[in-house]
Amino acid sequence: MSSHSENPALQHHFDDLKQQYEAANMGMWAFLAQEIMFFGGLFSGYAVYRYKYLAAFIEGSNHLPIFWGALNTVVLIASSFTVAMAVRAAQLGRAKSLFNWIISTMVLGVAFLGIKSIEYADKYHHGLIPGANFTYDSPMAGQLKIFFSFYFVMTGMHALHMIIGIGLMIWLIPKIRRGAFTAEYYSPIENFGLYWHFVDIVWIFLFPLLYLIGREPWIQL
């Protein structure tokens, strides 16, 4: 068993690094489980109202540019690769590679938010933001408000999780540069990787649900 003096990363309430790793890993999976329930509620609500107002939801989807949504999908898939490589570099104790992969992941995350801001600005310009600024003229305007309410809440919460992820990377970078993570201690990087993959998976569901399903015509960009 490793002693605390031999492992500065070992917290005082754990017997060894293995126990600490298992506790942190279990805590992260518990956190992700409640995140699944949170987004599951949003997806369920969307499904109910889509069933009730199908025509309006299809019309709403046609106002979402496939190009930007597809580009963001590619960006996030790329970020899943870079964060997986970061975790692998941490497991091998390669601090320089870990730093480079984390920076790459952060750049892709910022790119995603930049693309999303372009979409949001377009919705504002066309009066598609629910509330006082909703000025879109359509016989189904009220139902379209519901669609765009789900759009902004779901993509907005996803974007918030992205911002939190970027904040976590900013917090991790000084530790990486100090060499805090080694082949024996890398659980913060691995748990961050689990969080980032979860955020990516949420978008993989959001993209077809909001942008593609039922679109008329589906090839419209």
Secondary structure, 3 states (H helix, E strand, C coil): CCCCCCCCCCCCCCCCHHHHHHHHHHHHHHHHHHHHHHHHHHHHHHHHHHHHCHHHHHHHHCCCCHHHHHHHHHHHHHHHHHHHHHHHHHHCCCHHHHHHHHHHHHHHHHHHHHHHHHHHHHHHHCCCCCCCCCCCCCCCHHHHHHHHHHHHHHHHHHHHHHHHHHHHHHHHHHHHHCCCCCCCCCHHHHHHHHHHHHHHHHHHHHHHHHHHCCCCCCCCC
